[in-house]
Amino acid sequence: MGLTVNMVTFDTHDARALAAWWAGHSGGQVEAYDDDFVMVLPTEQGRPALGFQRVDDPTPGKNRVHVDLGVDDPAAWVERFLASGATRVAEHGLADGFAWTVLADPHGNQFCVSPTHTA
């Protein structure tokens, strides 16, 4: 029996707006069911969908689960995210040289950007 991550869901006050923001970066296709739940479907098989659900009171502070994004040029991607409304939260690094940037999307959901690596 295997485990597959099918979707990562974000709480937000505006599901359509946040889905459009993430679709613009991921290249996914927005699938709106109503104003309370919107998905961004991946363009590549095997990747999870992103879900956006409207809640009246999103959890304040740091989210307990976040997305880690592996990219080919972290500095360029960080600048792209910042230019489109993300905010920088923190910079981190390990002794072995691995580094990542913590950002927050326009609705405050934190995510990390780091170099693509294989496990």
BALUM-854803 format. One record per residue: residue number from 1; x, y, z of N, C-alpha, C in turn; residue in three letters; chain. Coordinates in Angstrom, 3 decimals. Layout:
BEGIN
  seq       npx       npy       npz      capx      capy      capz       cpx       cpy       cpz  type  mol
  NUM         X         Y         Z         X         Y         Z         X         Y         Z   ALA    A
...
end
This chain:
BEGIN
  seq       npx       npy       npz      capx      capy      capz       cpx       cpy       cpz  type  mol
    1     0.845    -1.171     0.000     0.000     0.000     0.000     0.892     1.235     0.000   MET    A
    2     0.673     2.139    -0.963     1.480     3.340    -1.069     0.729     4.575    -0.626   GLY    A
    3     1.472     5.608    -0.398     0.913     6.887     0.004     1.209     7.905    -1.080   LEU    A
    4     0.208     8.679    -1.454     0.376     9.729    -2.451    -0.178    11.028    -1.883   THR    A
    5     0.578    12.087    -1.994     0.072    13.406    -1.621    -0.672    13.938    -2.842   VAL    A
    6    -1.993    14.019    -2.741    -2.818    14.468    -3.864    -2.985    15.975    -3.918   ASN    A
    7    -3.048    16.610    -2.729    -3.295    18.038    -2.706    -2.792    18.628    -1.394   MET    A
    8    -2.331    19.863    -1.474    -1.996    20.665    -0.307    -3.000    21.808    -0.300   VAL    A
    9    -3.677    22.021     0.842    -4.759    23.004     0.907    -4.382    24.165     1.815   THR    A
   10    -4.680    25.372     1.346    -4.409    26.601     2.069    -5.725    27.211     2.544   PHE    A
   11    -5.755    27.702     3.777    -6.877    28.499     4.257    -6.642    29.948     3.848   ASP    A
   12    -7.718    30.628     3.465    -7.587    32.008     2.996    -8.920    32.720     3.103   THR    A
   13    -8.888    34.030     3.024   -10.130    34.797     3.026   -10.661    35.012     1.604   HIS    A
   14    -9.852    34.714     0.571   -10.277    34.872    -0.824    -9.653    33.755    -1.659   ASP    A
   15   -10.375    32.641    -1.800    -9.843    31.452    -2.464    -9.499    31.715    -3.923   ALA    A
   16   -10.337    32.436    -4.641   -10.082    32.691    -6.061    -8.814    33.516    -6.276   ARG    A
   17    -8.642    34.556    -5.489    -7.472    35.423    -5.658    -6.177    34.688    -5.350   ALA    A
   18    -6.153    33.925    -4.259    -4.923    33.231    -3.900    -4.623    32.094    -4.873   LEU    A
   19    -5.652    31.405    -5.351    -5.444    30.357    -6.355    -4.839    30.951    -7.627   ALA    A
   20    -5.328    32.090    -8.049    -4.785    32.738    -9.252    -3.314    33.107    -9.044   ALA    A
   21    -2.966    33.580    -7.849    -1.576    33.958    -7.560    -0.670    32.735    -7.658   TRP    A
   22    -1.072    31.628    -7.023    -0.259    30.420    -7.069    -0.223    29.812    -8.464   TRP    A
   23    -1.315    29.858    -9.197    -1.331    29.337   -10.570    -0.353    30.103   -11.441   ALA    A
   24    -0.252    31.400   -11.215     0.693    32.212   -11.980     2.127    31.794   -11.777   GLY    A
   25     2.442    31.237   -10.635     3.810    30.794   -10.354     4.024    29.324   -10.683   HIS    A
   26     3.014    28.498   -10.474     3.191    27.061   -10.681     2.882    26.620   -12.108   SER    A
   27     2.183    27.462   -12.858     1.785    27.081   -14.206     0.577    26.169   -14.223   GLY    A
   28    -0.039    25.963   -13.061    -1.209    25.097   -12.980    -2.455    25.768   -13.516   GLY    A
   29    -3.505    24.987   -13.637    -4.779    25.455   -14.175    -5.777    25.624   -13.038   GLN    A
   30    -6.406    26.798   -12.970    -7.389    27.071   -11.926    -8.698    26.365   -12.251   VAL    A
   31    -9.219    25.657   -11.257   -10.511    24.974   -11.360   -11.353    25.484   -10.197   GLU    A
   32   -12.298    26.369   -10.488   -13.117    26.968    -9.435   -14.419    26.202    -9.293   ALA    A
   33   -14.691    25.776    -8.077   -15.937    25.071    -7.794   -16.995    26.048    -7.289   TYR    A
   34   -16.573    26.994    -6.499   -17.411    28.092    -6.034   -16.468    29.070    -5.337   ASP    A
   35   -16.993    30.068    -4.667   -16.122    31.045    -4.000   -15.461    30.496    -2.750   ASP    A
   36   -15.933    29.337    -2.263   -15.388    28.775    -1.038   -14.262    27.770    -1.258   ASP    A
   37   -14.154    27.196    -2.461   -13.100    26.229    -2.714   -12.661    26.289    -4.173   PHE    A
   38   -11.369    26.488    -4.357   -10.768    26.581    -5.687    -9.507    25.720    -5.680   VAL    A
   39    -9.260    25.022    -6.794    -8.059    24.203    -6.917    -7.173    24.729    -8.038   MET    A
   40    -5.888    24.491    -7.901    -4.934    24.687    -8.987    -4.446    23.293    -9.343   VAL    A
   41    -4.823    22.845   -10.531    -4.454    21.504   -10.980    -3.076    21.551   -11.623   LEU    A
   42    -2.219    20.582   -11.302    -0.861    20.579   -11.851    -0.859    20.252   -13.337   PRO    A
   43     0.148    20.744   -14.021     0.290    20.440   -15.442     1.142    19.193   -15.664   THR    A
   44     1.848    18.755   -14.631     2.683    17.561   -14.739     2.125    16.462   -13.849   GLU    A
   45     2.013    15.273   -14.398     1.505    14.128   -13.644     2.429    13.824   -12.476   GLN    A
   46     1.843    13.417   -11.374     2.620    13.067   -10.195     2.833    14.212    -9.234   GLY    A
   47     2.439    15.412    -9.613     2.570    16.561    -8.718     1.236    16.811    -8.028   ARG    A
   48     1.264    17.282    -6.793    -0.005    17.502    -6.093    -0.738    18.738    -6.596   PRO    A
   49    -2.050    18.707    -6.458    -2.863    19.892    -6.712    -2.729    20.822    -5.510   ALA    A
   50    -3.068    22.077    -5.707    -3.130    23.035    -4.611    -4.584    23.407    -4.414   LEU    A
   51    -5.048    23.341    -3.177    -6.424    23.702    -2.869    -6.456    24.980    -2.053   GLY    A
   52    -7.507    25.761    -2.246    -7.663    27.034    -1.540    -9.083    27.100    -1.021   PHE    A
   53    -9.219    27.099     0.301   -10.554    27.111     0.883   -10.757    28.389     1.685   GLN    A
   54   -11.914    29.007     1.435   -12.238    30.239     2.140   -12.669    29.893     3.555   ARG    A
   55   -12.034    30.554     4.509   -12.418    30.432     5.904   -12.582    31.843     6.455   VAL    A
   56   -13.485    31.994     7.400   -13.739    33.318     7.962   -12.571    33.849     8.769   ASP    A
   57   -11.815    32.945     9.400   -10.741    33.374    10.292    -9.522    32.484    10.106   ASP    A
   58    -8.682    32.758     9.068    -7.473    31.943     8.896    -6.609    31.996    10.155   PRO    A
   59    -5.921    30.912    10.422    -5.062    30.822    11.600    -4.001    31.917    11.554   THR    A
   60    -3.909    32.729    12.618    -2.879    33.771    12.632    -1.503    33.176    12.912   PRO    A
   61    -0.470    33.881    12.521     0.887    33.439    12.801     1.370    32.404    11.796   GLY    A
   62     2.427    31.704    12.153     3.034    30.726    11.254     2.100    29.531    11.051   LYS    A
   63     1.928    29.162     9.780     1.126    27.974     9.501     1.890    26.724     9.941   ASN    A
   64     1.155    25.706    10.362     1.781    24.499    10.908     2.311    23.578     9.822   ARG    A
   65     1.792    23.659     8.624     2.290    22.901     7.481     2.591    23.916     6.394   VAL    A
   66     3.683    23.704     5.692     4.004    24.626     4.613     4.588    23.862     3.431   HIS    A
   67     4.630    24.526     2.308     5.149    23.949     1.069     6.621    24.311     0.940   VAL    A
   68     7.459    23.335     0.594     8.864    23.572     0.270     9.000    23.449    -1.239   ASP    A
   69     9.467    24.514    -1.869     9.603    24.535    -3.322    11.067    24.410    -3.705   LEU    A
   70    11.388    23.416    -4.519    12.730    23.259    -5.054    12.782    23.869    -6.439   GLY    A
   71    13.710    24.785    -6.649    13.789    25.517    -7.922    15.224    25.525    -8.437   VAL    A
   72    15.363    25.789    -9.744    16.683    25.779   -10.353    17.513    27.014   -10.014   ASP    A
   73    16.892    28.143    -9.751    17.594    29.386    -9.440    16.864    30.076    -8.286   ASP    A
   74    17.181    29.686    -7.042    16.439    30.216    -5.905    16.395    31.742    -5.826   PRO    A
   75    17.504    32.405    -6.070    17.520    33.879    -5.970    16.543    34.506    -6.964   ALA    A
   76    16.517    33.987    -8.185    15.601    34.532    -9.195    14.149    34.275    -8.819   ALA    A
   77    13.859    33.073    -8.309    12.488    32.752    -7.907    12.052    33.591    -6.716   TRP    A
   78    12.939    33.791    -5.762    12.594    34.638    -4.612    12.231    36.035    -5.104   VAL    A
   79    13.027    36.581    -6.000    12.730    37.919    -6.530    11.406    37.932    -7.288   GLU    A
   80    11.125    36.881    -8.031     9.856    36.787    -8.761     8.670    36.774    -7.798   ARG    A
   81     8.777    35.961    -6.748     7.712    35.919    -5.745     7.543    37.281    -5.069   PHE    A
   82     8.651    37.905    -4.683     8.581    39.212    -4.018     7.945    40.263    -4.923   LEU    A
   83     8.309    40.239    -6.189     7.766    41.220    -7.130     6.259    41.073    -7.328   ALA    A
   84     5.725    39.884    -7.055     4.298    39.666    -7.272     3.488    39.717    -5.973   SER    A
   85     4.106    40.152    -4.882     3.345    40.356    -3.663     3.697    39.497    -2.477   GLY    A
   86     4.651    38.581    -2.620     5.095    37.787    -1.465     5.938    38.685    -0.554   ALA    A
   87     6.111    38.256     0.682     6.998    38.962     1.602     8.055    37.992     2.126   THR    A
   88     9.245    38.548     2.371    10.342    37.737     2.910    10.141    37.598     4.415   ARG    A
   89    10.222    36.366     4.913    10.056    36.104     6.334    11.408    35.849     6.986   VAL    A
   90    12.245    35.011     6.354    13.533    34.659     6.958    14.448    34.021     5.922   ALA    A
   91    15.729    34.011     6.256    16.756    33.293     5.493    17.373    32.270     6.433   GLU    A
   92    17.582    31.047     5.933    18.162    29.997     6.773    19.239    29.257     5.991   HIS    A
   93    20.157    28.644     6.708    21.182    27.832     6.083    21.729    26.809     7.053   GLY    A
   94    22.248    25.745     6.505    22.861    24.686     7.302    24.370    24.743     7.140   LEU    A
   95    25.083    24.089     8.028    26.548    24.085     7.997    27.090    23.512     6.696   ALA    A
   96    26.322    22.613     6.045    26.810    22.005     4.806    26.599    22.900     3.586   ASP    A
   97    26.083    24.115     3.785    25.905    25.050     2.684    24.502    25.102     2.107   GLY    A
   98    23.623    24.162     2.487    22.249    24.193     1.988    21.530    25.385     2.610   PHE    A
   99    20.874    26.188     1.779    20.199    27.386     2.267    18.801    27.482     1.669   ALA    A
  100    17.912    28.173     2.379    16.558    28.387     1.876    16.014    29.710     2.389   TRP    A
  101    15.040    30.212     1.671    14.359    31.456     2.022    12.918    31.134     2.381   THR    A
  102    12.450    31.689     3.478    11.050    31.556     3.873    10.326    32.813     3.405   VAL    A
  103     9.260    32.608     2.648     8.429    33.703     2.155     7.002    33.495     2.637   LEU    A
  104     6.179    34.521     2.512     4.748    34.404     2.762     4.020    34.893     1.524   ALA    A
  105     2.997    34.140     1.099     2.210    34.569    -0.056     1.365    35.791     0.332   ASP    A
  106     0.641    36.390    -0.600    -0.108    37.606    -0.276    -1.139    37.454     0.840   PRO    A
  107    -1.516    36.233     1.202    -2.482    36.029     2.283    -1.817    35.535     3.560   HIS    A
  108    -0.480    35.548     3.589     0.258    35.229     4.804     0.686    33.791     4.982   GLY    A
  109     0.385    32.899     4.028     0.808    31.498     4.123     2.297    31.400     3.820   ASN    A
  110     3.050    30.828     4.746     4.489    30.735     4.559     4.860    29.536     3.693   GLN    A
  111     5.941    29.701     2.933     6.495    28.625     2.108     7.996    28.855     1.972   PHE    A
  112     8.719    27.796     1.627    10.167    27.872     1.515    10.604    27.692     0.066   CYS    A
  113    11.676    28.383    -0.297    12.278    28.285    -1.624    13.732    27.878    -1.434   VAL    A
  114    14.129    26.791    -2.088    15.490    26.287    -1.980    15.901    25.668    -3.306   SER    A
  115    17.199    25.342    -3.436    17.616    24.661    -4.667    16.940    23.295    -4.788   PRO    A
  116    16.672    22.896    -6.021    16.123    21.568    -6.265    17.178    20.542    -5.836   THR    A
  117    16.719    19.536    -5.122    17.634    18.456    -4.731    16.882    17.140    -4.804   HIS    A
  118    17.613    16.078    -4.888    17.001    14.756    -4.919    17.323    14.040    -3.635   THR    A
  119    16.376    13.275    -3.155    16.579    12.549    -1.891    17.208    11.212    -2.154   ALA    A
end
